[in-house]
């Protein structure tokens, strides 16, 4: 049996290495430390996320969220409370469960869109914009909506035809709430301009 020589390096402690990498990320925003941390832990993190999310593509998106969170919150790791890998895996599981909950919420919203889309265009436009008179007016609303850019038309359809709140629209389209509000506001303003001749000619 070969005995270690006095100059032999002690074996690496993987837990100490991960803790040291987290300290460098927190204190120095060290990108090389972050890259090494990713190389050492991403396989285990991905496996944990995939076991919850089930879908590989969604798990890959969640993996990115995990490491963004690790970069942002590395300073919160406290070695006195546990091993670095345990802290990392806690983030992974939390992100995976959050992502799964988000997918379920989006699925419910999509189901609502499909349900409302089954209605006829004339009926939904009348319900949404209180256009109760003639088919000509319904067609005018339909044409005005069709004249909008796709992003505005999509937001208005979800908000007024599908009956979603603006917050739900923002979540469904994965856009900031302020962006959705602006799209709806600009779209309604443009529609009003297109519909003005019909409104002016309508009997009082």
Buried (B, 14 or more C-beta within 10 A) or exposed (E): EEEEEEEEEEEEEEBEBBBBBBBBBBEEEBEEBBEBBBEBBBEEBBEBBBEBBEEEEBBEBBBEBBBEBBBEBBEEBEBEEEBBBEBBBEBBBEBBBEBBEBEEEBEEBEEBBEEBEEEEBBEBBBBBBEBEEEEEBBBBBBEBBEBBEEBBBBBBBBBBBBBBEBEBBBBBBEBEEEEBBBBBEBBBEBBEEBBEEBEEEEEE
